[in-house]
Amino acid sequence: MRVSSRVLILCTLPLLALIGCRRGGDSQPPVATPSLTLSRTKAALGSPVDITYRFIVAKDAPTFGQDYTVMVHFVDSDDELMWTDDHRPPVPTTQWKPGQTIEYTRTVFVPVYPYLGDASIQMGLYSSKDSHRLPLAAKDSGQRAYKVGSLQLLAQTQNVFLIYKEGWHAPEVAPENSITEWQWTKADATITFRNPKRPSTFFLHADNPGIAFNEQQSVAILLNGQPVDRFALAPRQEHIQRTLLTAEQLGSADMANLRIQVDKTFVPALVPAAHSRDSRELGIRVFHAFVEPR
């Protein structure tokens, strides 16, 4: 399956050497205890994983003077960084209170990275202003990067292989990050795959960059010609839609067909604000499409 990565983004800023952070101990008291829970302990490359993050703020924690970023590093067996899921927590750290538990879940897609085996997961809190990391109550792997779990990476061949048929433009890669990839749809885009013939979930991770529309787009999903889901895609906001597919909807044929239909499209060359010569008809920007049998 051709899968691109968007939710897990490389971030080099927190890799800088940090004054006051060292392996083997920390003279400053921890401000919180980090942990995470994975929806699965094994995941094939390209597949989605739900990660529930938790911070238990120390009872004697001082007031956070700024909104810190959550650092999440995935490292290989040689402690080499592979990718990250750095993000801002939904409750900014300036609003965290002593003794409070902060918990939230994010869906991430494992990048198609050239590595199989155990990946260690490290967490931290760092300032986007100067990269300063805060002390936490967990096993320090060095420079206040705290090991909180692991994920076994399996071969991509275990996934349902998707064939992108009519209605798709060629894949594109973000110039600043080679693991961030996407494909634009036209008004109507088709995906074909071998029918698992059992209940499945279709994941669609997409956005509308808001170049042409300030209003939402309506996206319909059809399976074998029959509508199975519809959702609204707001401008400038990434969205992961989960569509449940029943065995009856999938049918008995060897192959199944999914169609993604968008009510509004645009041509960048015809949008003055885009300052573009791109004459393609664009619907929505898709970062991941994935079929997961249940």
Number of C-alpha atoms within 10 A of each C-alpha: 20 14 21 24 23 24 22 21 18 19 16 10 13 22 12 11 12 14 10 14 20 16 12 10 12 15 9 11 13 16 22 26 17 24 19 18 15 16 13 12 13 15 20 20 24 26 25 22 19 14 16 15 19 17 20 20 23 19 12 13 15 12 13 14 9 13 19 23 20 19 21 23 27 22 19 18 12 8 11 12 17 15 20 21 20 21 17 14 17 10 12 14 20 12 11 19 18 15 14 13 15 19 16 13 16 14 16 20 25 21 23 19 15 8 14 15 13 17 22 20 20 25 28 27 28 22 17 14 10 11 18 20 23 20 25 25 18 19 17 22 15 13 23 27 28 25 21 18 16 19 18 15 21 18 16 19 11 12 18 17 16 18 14 18 12 14 19 19 17 8 13 14 14 11 9 8 13 13 19 19 19 22 20 23 23 23 19 18 20 20 18 18 17 14 19 20 19 15 15 18 16 17 18 19 23 22 21 24 15 13 15 18 15 12 13 16 20 14 19 17 22 17 20 16 12 11 14 16 16 16 13 14 21 18 17 14 11 18 17 17 18 14 16 18 21 16 15 10 19 21 16 13 11 11 14 19 18 22 21 23 21 22 12 17 18 18 17 19 15 15 14 10 10 13 10 12 11 13 11 15 16 22 26 23 19 23 25 23 22 22 24 16 18 11
